[in-house]
Amino acid sequence: MGSTGEYESQRRVPVPPSKPFLKSLQARLKETFFPDDPFRQFKNQPTSNKFLLGLQYFVPIIEWAPRYTFNFFKADLIAGITVASLAVPQGISYASLASIPPIIGLYSSFVPPLLYAMLGSSRDLAVGTVAVASLLISSMLGKEVSPTENPKQYVQLVFTATFFAGVFQASLGILRLGFIVDFLSHATIVGFMGGAATIVCFQQLKGFLGLIHFTHETDLVSVMRSVFSQIHQWRWESAVLGCCFLFFLLLTRYFSKRKAAFFWINAMAPLTTVILGSLLVYLTHAEKHGVQVIGHLKKGLNPPSASDLAFGSPHLMAAIKTGIVIGIIGLAEGIAVGRTFAMFKNYHIDGNKEMIAFGMMNIAGSCTSCYLTAGPFSRTAVNFNAGSRSAVSNIVMAAAVMFTLLFLTPLFHYTPLVVLSSIIIAAMLALLDYEAAIHLWKIDKFDFFICLGAYLGVVLGSVEIGLIIAITVSLLRIILFVARPRTMVLGNIPNSGIYRSMDQYQIANSVPGILILQIDAPVFFTNASYLRERISRWIYEEEDRLKSAGEASLHYVILDLSAVGSIDTSGISMLEELMKNVHRKGLQLLLVNPQSEVMKKLDKSKLIDKIGQGWIFLTVGEAVSACNFMLHTCKSIHVAVDQNAEENKV
């Protein structure tokens, strides 16, 4: 349709100076792996200071220990002892959930918290075993080796899986690949955790009903079939005890939620149930009447287990797969919990440091008879509410567990298994976050169905199936977002030079003879064909609308590229093909505000010359003004030509 003629915009979109490839690659890698710029603290520092700063970065306790005060210690002492009262019964309970000896649950609350206190960046995170990872270990490794028929080989596989979980976690942190964990969206975690909590609760019917033989499957159908196929073996004594203890635990939680000052009631409740249950069994000899008890727990600190790592096992691949899965779950829960409580106290935790800390404590834990540890919400909430001031509360908790291992383990001999089941169910009910699911439904239906898919996958299939469904659907959403980006028609807000989406702003008016479109995402090979077809559809739909309304025909198509941060060669080819299609229709294509990377590639591909520098504008308003100028000029020329024709006739 020619050029802009006498209309010249005051401002043009410049082509930025090109950078050397290696420099551009370096900048891109820095943005990908070092968005927080961890090296800024080393700038302009002498070598000795750099070494100290490096130590402080990887071992944060060196940085904050000199500022530690006695007042901080008093607060951490109270918090650590309070958390230990929860950690001991939880450790024993979650070990039974993982189908490993209960003593390993106590071991896992001794060594890992000490390492996290030195390497972690959270002041509030309380380290310990987690229920969902325990369930995953039991369900994934239990298929390879029976924990009842080959207990030693099974425990070796658990230690091996923990080792690989630690290696995977530390590798993510060292290689700055923490963004991988972000693929587990909030909706995914809510659904997955809720499904796992549901299955864990139903599996505790084994302890509640005093059953000896029980399924190793984790789906709801298998669990319920196992329960109801053994009705003749149900023990009413265990059921009554379990219901009483569960009621007590839920009652204490209710009161602690009603008044924050009563948090310690909920924190002490699990240990109280263990003490009461043990006393009751000891005094009534209930173990002789069908109430199962823990039995003997070995005294002493963690024995070394490096020699038990089964690198030569035929089930090594299963251990590696389990390690990666539980490693991801541990990181997702631990980092999310740490960030939540850091936000309450207005400080920042470094996700990559947390990954390294988690990885190192699990590697060390696998060599000291521990299984996977992370940052469970229940312990961290107790630690936070108890007034912890630093990671020293983890050291205090570890010291309390050490004292228990050295002197108190014989006291747990008469602890009934049904008490452990009650503790697990009470903890799992807190993970059934139905309020979050309702919130997802109100805000984003797609997120809700991701959550529901993860939940049903775990409950009706298995924990692994639920995790696969959750991640697959989340990735599918990302792919759809990239492959099918939004395009929208812009209109003019009356009495202004502002152009906005006509769907969002009902008062926005279309501009006669001009179609203004905005692309809302980068243009890549994954969406180039779709965008070409979608923009072509916008054009013929606009032409049909103008024709049916009897309005002025379409002359110009303005493409607002403000939201297009990058483009590849497929995107460039799409724009070139679109330009040709538009020209074939007798229309003119205008581009608005191409970003730096886009402008560079338009220039290198010579597409700027084909479109014409005069048809690239800084703002939509300037592009519309140019189009209106051209339309007015063309109209004036046509009027003049018609007048000359009339005069010639005369």
Residue pairs with C-beta under 8 A, 6 or more apart in sequence:
1 555
1 556
1 586
1 587
1 588
1 630
2 630
3 612
3 614
3 615
4 614
4 615
4 626
4 629
4 630
5 629
5 630
5 633
6 629
6 633
7 625
7 626
7 629
7 630
7 633
8 614
9 617
9 618
9 622
9 625
9 626
11 618
11 622
12 613
12 616
12 618
13 593
13 594
13 599
13 616
13 617
13 618
14 599
15 599
15 600
15 602
15 603
15 608
16 596
16 599
16 600
18 600
18 604
19 27
30 37
33 175
33 176
33 177
34 176
36 350
38 57
38 350
38 352
41 53
41 57
42 50
42 53
42 54
45 53
52 62
55 62
56 62
56 63
57 353
58 119
58 353
58 356
59 118
59 119
60 118
60 119
60 120
60 121
60 353
61 117
61 118
61 119
61 391
64 390
68 390
68 392
71 389
72 389
72 390
72 392
73 392
75 387
75 388
75 389
76 388
76 389
76 390
76 392
76 393
76 395
76 396
77 396
78 386
78 387
79 382
79 383
79 386
79 387
79 388
79 389
79 393
79 396
80 383
80 388
80 392
80 393
80 394
80 395
80 396
80 397
80 399
80 400
81 396
81 397
81 400
82 264
82 267
82 268
82 382
82 383
82 386
83 126
83 267
83 379
83 382
83 383
83 386
83 393
83 397
84 109
84 396
84 397
84 400
84 401
84 404
85 267
85 268
85 270
85 271
86 267
86 268
86 270
86 271
86 378
86 379
86 382
87 109
87 126
87 128
87 379
87 397
87 400
87 401
88 106
88 109
88 271
88 274
88 400
88 401
88 404
89 270
89 271
89 273
89 274
89 419
89 420
89 423
90 105
90 128
90 129
90 270
90 376
90 378
90 379
90 423
90 427
91 102
91 105
91 106
91 108
91 109
91 128
91 129
91 401
92 102
92 105
92 106
92 274
92 294
92 412
92 415
92 420
93 105
93 270
93 420
93 421
93 423
93 424
93 427
94 105
94 129
94 130
94 131
94 134
94 424
95 101
95 102
95 103
95 104
95 105
95 106
95 108
95 129
95 134
95 371
96 102
96 105
96 207
96 417
96 420
97 131
97 134
97 135
97 138
97 200
97 203
97 424
98 129
98 133
98 134
98 135
98 137
98 138
98 158
98 371
99 137
99 138
99 142
99 147
99 148
99 154
100 137
100 147
100 154
100 155
100 158
100 371
101 151
101 155
102 294
102 297
102 412
103 297
103 298
103 409
104 155
104 158
104 369
104 370
104 371
105 129
105 371
106 297
106 401
106 404
106 405
106 409
107 302
107 368
107 369
107 370
107 405
108 128
108 129
108 365
108 370
108 371
108 372
108 373
109 127
109 128
109 129
109 373
109 397
109 398
109 401
110 301
110 302
110 370
110 398
110 401
110 402
110 405
111 302
111 361
111 364
111 365
111 368
111 370
111 398
112 127
112 128
112 361
112 362
112 364
112 365
112 370
112 373
113 126
113 127
113 128
113 361
113 373
113 394
113 395
113 397
113 398
113 401
114 394
114 395
114 398
115 357
115 360
115 361
115 364
115 365
116 125
116 127
116 357
116 358
116 361
116 391
116 394
117 391
117 392
117 394
117 395
117 398
118 391
119 353
119 356
119 357
119 360
119 361
120 127
120 353
120 354
120 357
120 391
120 394
121 338
121 349
121 350
121 353
121 354
121 357
122 338
122 341
122 342
122 349
122 354
122 375
122 391
123 342
123 345
123 347
123 388
123 389
123 390
123 391
124 338
124 341
124 342
124 345
124 380
124 383
124 384
124 388
125 334
125 337
125 338
125 341
125 375
125 380
125 383
125 391
125 394
126 375
126 376
126 379
126 380
126 382
126 383
126 388
126 393
126 394
126 397
127 361
127 373
127 374
127 375
127 379
127 394
128 373
128 374
128 375
128 376
128 379
129 371
129 372
129 373
129 374
129 376
130 329
130 330
130 333
130 372
130 373
130 374
130 376
131 196
131 197
131 200
131 376
131 424
131 427
131 428
131 431
132 192
132 193
132 196
132 197
132 200
132 329
132 333
132 431
132 463
133 326
133 329
133 330
133 372
133 374
134 371
134 372
135 196
135 199
135 200
135 203
135 218
135 463
136 196
136 322
136 325
136 326
136 329
136 463
136 464
137 158
137 161
137 322
137 326
137 371
137 372
138 147
138 216
139 216
139 217
139 218
139 462
139 463
139 464
140 318
140 321
140 322
140 325
140 463
140 464
141 147
141 154
141 157
141 158
141 161
141 315
141 318
141 319
141 322
142 154
142 216
143 216
143 318
144 157
144 315
144 318
145 153
145 154
145 157
145 315
146 154
146 216
147 154
153 310
153 313
155 308
156 308
156 309
156 310
156 313
157 310
157 313
157 315
157 318
157 319
157 322
158 371
159 305
159 308
159 309
159 310
159 366
159 369
159 371
160 309
160 310
160 311
160 313
160 316
160 319
160 323
160 366
161 319
161 320
161 322
161 323
161 326
161 371
161 372
162 323
162 326
162 362
162 365
162 366
162 370
162 371
162 372
163 309
163 323
163 362
163 363
163 366
163 367
164 319
164 320
164 322
164 323
164 324
164 327
165 322
165 323
165 324
165 326
165 327
165 330
165 359
165 362
165 372
166 323
166 327
166 358
166 359
166 360
166 361
166 362
166 363
166 364
166 365
166 366
167 323
167 359
167 363
168 323
168 324
168 327
168 328
168 359
169 327
169 330
169 331
169 355
169 356
169 358
169 359
169 362
170 355
170 356
170 358
170 359
170 360
170 363
171 177
171 359
172 178
172 180
172 181
172 331
172 352
172 355
172 359
173 351
173 352
173 353
173 354
173 355
173 356
173 357
173 358
173 359
174 352
174 356
176 352
178 335
178 351
178 352
178 355
181 328
181 331
181 332
181 335
181 351
181 355
183 471
183 474
183 475
183 478
184 192
184 328
184 332
184 470
184 471
184 474
185 447
185 450
185 474
186 436
186 447
187 440
187 444
187 447
187 448
187 450
187 451
187 454
187 474
188 450
188 451
188 454
188 470
188 471
188 473
188 474
189 332
189 333
189 336
190 433
190 436
190 437
190 440
190 451
190 454
191 437
191 450
191 451
191 452
191 453
191 454
191 455
191 458
191 466
191 470
192 454
192 455
192 458
192 466
192 467
192 470
193 333
193 431
193 433
194 431
194 432
194 433
194 434
194 437
194 451
194 455
195 454
195 455
195 456
195 457
195 458
195 459
195 463
195 466
196 431
196 458
196 463
196 466
197 428
197 429
197 431
197 432
198 220
198 428
198 432
198 455
198 458
198 459
199 218
199 219
199 220
199 223
199 458
199 459
199 463
200 424
200 425
200 428
201 424
201 425
201 428
201 429
202 220
202 223
202 224
202 227
203 214
203 218
203 223
204 421
204 422
204 424
204 425
205 211
205 223
205 227
206 214
206 226
206 227
206 421
207 238
207 242
207 292
207 417
207 418
207 420
207 421
208 238
208 239
208 242
208 243
208 418
208 421
208 422
209 227
209 230
209 233
209 234
209 235
209 238
209 239
210 233
210 234
210 235
210 237
210 238
210 239
210 290
210 291
210 292
210 418
211 226
211 227
211 230
211 233
211 234
212 233
212 292
213 230
214 226
215 222
215 223
215 225
215 226
217 223
217 226
217 462
218 458
218 462
218 463
219 459
219 460
219 461
219 462
220 459
220 460
221 460
235 290
235 291
237 286
237 289
237 290
237 291
238 290
238 291
238 292
238 416
238 418
241 277
241 280
241 286
241 291
241 416
241 418
241 419
242 418
242 419
242 421
242 422
245 273
245 276
245 277
245 418
245 419
245 422
245 423
246 422
246 425
246 426
248 269
248 272
248 273
249 269
249 270
249 273
249 422
249 423
249 426
250 426
250 429
252 265
252 266
252 269
253 266
253 269
253 426
253 430
255 262
255 265
255 266
256 262
256 263
256 264
256 265
256 266
256 267
260 385
263 382
263 385
263 386
264 386
266 382
267 382
267 385
267 386
269 426
270 423
270 426
273 419
273 422
273 423
274 412
274 415
274 419
274 423
277 415
277 416
277 418
277 419
278 411
278 412
278 413
278 414
278 415
278 416
278 419
279 414
280 286
280 416
281 287
281 291
281 293
281 414
281 415
281 416
282 414
286 416
287 293
287 414
287 416
291 416
291 418
292 416
292 417
292 418
293 413
293 414
293 415
293 416
293 417
294 412
294 413
294 414
294 415
294 416
294 417
294 420
295 413
296 410
296 413
297 409
297 410
297 412
297 413
298 409
299 405
299 406
299 407
299 409
299 410
300 405
300 406
301 402
301 405
301 406
302 368
302 369
302 370
302 405
303 368
303 369
304 367
304 368
304 369
305 366
305 367
305 368
305 369
306 366
306 367
309 366
309 367
310 316
310 319
313 319
325 464
325 467
326 372
327 359
327 362
327 372
329 374
329 467
330 358
330 362
330 372
330 373
330 374
331 354
331 355
331 358
331 374
333 374
333 375
333 376
333 377
334 354
334 358
334 374
334 375
335 349
335 351
335 354
335 355
335 375
337 375
337 376
337 377
337 380
338 349
338 354
338 375
338 380
339 349
339 351
341 380
341 381
341 384
342 348
342 349
344 384
358 373
358 374
358 375
361 373
362 370
362 372
362 373
364 370
365 371
365 372
365 373
377 430
377 431
378 427
378 430
383 393
386 393
436 451
437 448
437 451
437 452
440 447
440 448
440 451
441 448
446 477
449 473
450 470
450 473
450 474
450 477
453 469
453 470
453 473
454 466
454 467
454 469
454 470
454 473
455 466
456 466
457 465
457 466
457 467
457 468
457 469
457 470
458 465
458 466
458 467
459 466
461 469
479 526
481 521
482 521
482 522
482 524
482 526
482 527
483 526
483 527
483 530
484 527
484 530
485 519
485 520
485 521
485 522
485 523
485 527
485 530
485 531
486 520
486 521
487 517
487 518
487 519
487 520
487 531
487 534
487 535
487 538
488 501
488 502
488 503
488 517
488 518
488 520
489 501
489 502
489 503
489 510
489 515
489 516
489 517
489 518
489 538
489 542
490 499
490 500
490 501
490 502
490 508
490 516
490 517
490 518
490 560
490 620
491 499
491 500
491 501
491 502
491 505
491 508
491 509
491 510
491 511
491 516
492 498
492 499
492 508
492 509
492 510
492 511
492 624
493 499
493 500
493 505
493 507
493 508
494 507
494 509
497 621
498 621
499 508
499 516
499 560
499 620
499 621
499 624
500 508
501 508
501 518
502 508
502 510
511 624
511 627
511 628
512 551
512 552
513 552
513 553
513 554
513 555
513 556
513 627
513 631
514 554
514 555
514 556
514 557
514 558
514 624
514 627
514 628
515 538
515 539
515 542
515 554
515 556
515 557
515 558
516 558
516 560
516 620
516 623
516 624
517 535
517 538
517 557
517 558
517 559
517 560
518 559
518 560
518 562
518 563
519 531
519 559
519 560
519 561
519 563
519 564
520 563
521 527
521 563
521 564
522 564
522 565
522 566
522 567
522 571
523 531
523 564
523 566
523 567
523 568
523 570
523 571
523 574
523 575
524 566
524 567
524 568
524 570
524 571
525 568
525 569
525 570
525 571
528 568
528 570
528 571
528 573
528 574
529 574
531 571
531 574
532 574
532 577
532 578
535 557
535 559
535 578
536 578
536 581
539 554
539 557
539 582
539 585
539 587
542 554
543 553
543 554
546 552
546 553
546 554
547 553
554 587
555 587
555 588
555 627
555 630
555 631
556 587
556 588
556 590
556 627
556 630
556 631
557 582
557 587
557 588
557 589
557 590
558 590
558 591
558 592
558 620
558 623
558 624
558 627
559 578
559 589
559 590
559 591
559 592
560 592
560 593
560 620
561 591
561 592
561 593
561 594
561 595
561 598
562 592
562 593
562 595
564 594
564 595
564 598
565 595
565 597
565 598
566 595
566 597
566 598
567 575
567 597
567 598
567 601
568 601
569 601
569 605
572 601
572 602
572 605
572 607
575 602
575 607
576 605
576 607
576 610
578 589
579 589
579 607
579 610
579 611
582 588
582 589
583 589
588 615
588 627
589 611
589 615
590 615
590 616
590 617
590 623
590 626
590 627
591 602
591 611
591 615
591 616
591 617
592 616
592 617
592 618
592 619
592 620
592 623
593 617
593 618
593 619
594 602
594 616
602 608
602 611
608 616
617 623
617 626
